[in-house]
């Protein structure tokens, strides 16, 4: 999010949600997604960020994305 490199397939709902996201820093300098007004929705954008984070955490250098998508739950 910080680098502005988040990309997606052009889904219109995701585009709308991503457009509503603003980054808000906390006291430790962490940046988290939020919205400026209550009527704006960011759920799909947050879900995408969470999925990317999960995929990055599971990266052991051996599995590829398709393997992760086949078995997303790890014990």
Backbone bond lengths (Angstrom), bond angles and torsions (degrees), N, CA, C in turn:
res aa  C-N    CA-C-N  psi(-1)  N-CA   C-N-CA  omega(-1)  CA-C   N-CA-C  phi
1 X - - - 1.443 - - 1.524 109.81 -
2 X 1.303 115.83 -43.13 1.468 120.75 -178.22 1.518 112.54 -60.21
3 X 1.327 116.40 -39.93 1.461 120.31 -175.52 1.523 113.27 -82.91
4 X 1.332 117.83 -11.18 1.454 120.55 -178.77 1.509 113.31 73.39
5 X 1.321 117.09 22.75 1.464 120.88 -176.64 1.523 113.21 -102.05
6 X 1.298 118.67 11.70 1.458 121.70 179.55 1.524 108.93 -71.16
7 X 1.327 116.35 122.78 1.465 121.49 -179.06 1.522 109.18 -125.67
8 X 1.330 115.38 152.77 1.451 120.37 177.10 1.527 108.99 -146.63
9 X 1.331 116.32 -177.49 1.466 121.06 -172.03 1.520 114.98 -84.28
10 X 1.322 118.71 7.36 1.458 121.44 178.87 1.513 114.32 88.27
11 X 1.319 118.39 12.08 1.456 121.94 177.01 1.525 108.81 -55.71
12 X 1.346 118.96 128.47 1.463 120.19 -174.20 1.529 114.35 -64.25
13 X 1.325 118.32 -35.24 1.466 120.51 178.32 1.521 109.97 -68.94
14 X 1.335 116.19 -43.69 1.461 119.83 178.18 1.524 110.50 -64.41
15 X 1.325 116.44 -38.99 1.471 120.98 177.51 1.532 110.01 -58.88
16 X 1.331 116.64 -45.23 1.461 122.06 179.24 1.525 110.47 -62.29
17 X 1.346 116.86 -46.58 1.467 120.27 -179.10 1.525 111.56 -65.05
18 X 1.323 117.24 -44.02 1.471 120.73 178.99 1.527 109.80 -61.58
19 X 1.331 116.99 -38.16 1.462 121.00 178.60 1.520 113.40 -66.09
20 X 1.334 116.91 -21.66 1.464 121.19 179.47 1.525 113.57 -88.22
21 X 1.312 117.53 -10.75 1.469 121.19 -176.80 1.525 110.71 -77.84
22 X 1.314 114.91 132.30 1.462 121.69 168.70 1.526 106.67 -124.29
23 X 1.302 116.04 145.37 1.459 120.34 178.70 1.513 110.83 -89.19
24 X 1.318 116.50 132.10 1.461 120.62 178.79 1.528 108.47 -122.51
25 X 1.314 117.68 123.32 1.475 119.73 179.43 1.529 111.28 -80.24
26 X 1.323 115.57 146.02 1.460 119.26 172.51 1.526 108.98 -97.05
27 X 1.314 117.65 -173.76 1.469 120.84 -176.74 1.524 113.45 -65.02
28 X 1.318 117.13 -23.99 1.471 120.76 -179.85 1.518 113.12 -90.62
29 X 1.331 117.11 -0.02 1.458 120.26 179.60 1.516 113.54 90.12
30 X 1.341 118.29 2.12 1.459 120.87 175.47 1.522 108.32 -72.41
31 X 1.306 115.88 142.16 1.454 121.18 179.91 1.523 108.16 -105.86
32 X 1.323 117.40 126.92 1.458 119.93 179.01 1.521 110.12 -127.33
33 X 1.349 115.98 152.44 1.465 119.62 -177.29 1.524 111.81 -77.94
34 X 1.317 115.16 139.12 1.460 121.64 175.33 1.521 107.65 -149.12
35 X 1.326 116.95 -179.76 1.464 121.55 178.42 1.519 108.59 -126.30
36 X 1.331 116.29 155.71 1.454 120.31 -177.60 1.523 112.66 -81.14
37 X 1.332 117.22 -33.79 1.472 120.91 -177.54 1.525 109.74 -129.36
38 X 1.321 117.95 148.11 1.472 121.79 -176.96 1.527 114.64 -59.52
39 X 1.334 117.66 -30.35 1.467 118.92 -177.40 1.531 112.73 -76.83
40 X 1.306 117.07 -13.34 1.462 120.19 177.20 1.528 108.98 -76.48
41 X 1.320 115.62 141.72 1.464 120.99 179.25 1.523 109.11 -111.63
42 X 1.342 115.79 139.53 1.467 120.64 179.31 1.527 111.06 -131.75
43 X 1.336 117.95 8.54 1.458 121.78 -173.29 1.527 113.44 -55.20
44 X 1.331 117.10 -47.35 1.462 120.26 -178.07 1.531 111.07 -64.99
45 X 1.320 117.56 -37.41 1.465 120.98 178.69 1.527 110.74 -67.00
46 X 1.320 117.08 -41.61 1.461 120.90 178.70 1.526 109.97 -65.84
47 X 1.334 117.53 -40.51 1.465 120.84 177.44 1.526 110.76 -61.63
48 X 1.327 116.61 -40.74 1.464 120.03 177.56 1.526 111.09 -62.88
49 X 1.329 117.01 -44.14 1.464 120.45 179.49 1.535 111.26 -63.89
50 X 1.323 116.26 -39.27 1.463 120.03 178.30 1.527 110.89 -65.42
51 X 1.324 117.33 -40.84 1.462 121.11 179.02 1.522 111.01 -64.73
52 X 1.318 116.71 -41.15 1.466 120.48 177.86 1.523 109.93 -63.86
53 X 1.336 116.84 -43.89 1.459 120.29 177.90 1.515 112.43 -60.99
54 X 1.330 116.66 -40.92 1.469 121.02 179.04 1.524 110.88 -65.72
55 X 1.318 116.09 -42.52 1.464 120.19 178.67 1.525 110.76 -63.85
56 X 1.332 116.96 -38.95 1.470 120.05 179.22 1.525 110.99 -68.96
57 X 1.322 117.79 -37.08 1.460 121.29 179.99 1.517 111.50 -68.57
58 X 1.318 116.94 -29.24 1.461 121.51 -178.38 1.519 112.30 -85.93
59 X 1.318 117.77 -3.68 1.461 121.16 -175.93 1.522 110.52 -72.88
60 X 1.329 115.80 110.09 1.455 120.36 176.36 1.524 111.19 -106.07
61 X 1.329 115.80 8.93 1.457 120.43 178.64 1.511 113.10 85.95
62 X 1.334 118.11 -6.58 1.458 120.52 -177.18 1.520 112.88 -113.08
63 X 1.329 117.57 -36.29 1.458 120.56 -177.48 1.523 110.45 -84.31
64 X 1.313 116.13 147.37 1.457 119.43 175.76 1.524 109.89 -102.59
65 X 1.300 117.02 175.23 1.453 121.84 -176.74 1.523 111.68 -60.16
66 X 1.322 118.09 -41.17 1.465 120.39 -178.40 1.530 110.67 -63.41
67 X 1.306 118.04 -37.42 1.465 120.64 177.06 1.522 109.93 -64.87
68 X 1.314 117.83 -41.87 1.451 121.35 177.06 1.526 111.10 -60.81
69 X 1.321 117.46 -43.15 1.462 121.17 -179.37 1.522 112.05 -67.61
70 X 1.342 117.24 -30.07 1.461 120.15 176.96 1.518 111.92 -72.72
71 X 1.347 118.30 -30.33 1.445 122.06 -175.70 1.535 109.29 -140.68
72 X 1.366 117.39 73.95 1.469 120.06 -173.94 1.520 115.05 -76.88
73 X 1.324 118.85 -13.32 1.460 121.10 -176.61 1.529 108.48 -102.23
74 X 1.312 114.85 126.25 1.453 120.43 179.72 1.511 108.68 -115.51
75 X 1.327 116.87 141.98 1.462 122.98 -176.55 1.443 113.11 -73.19
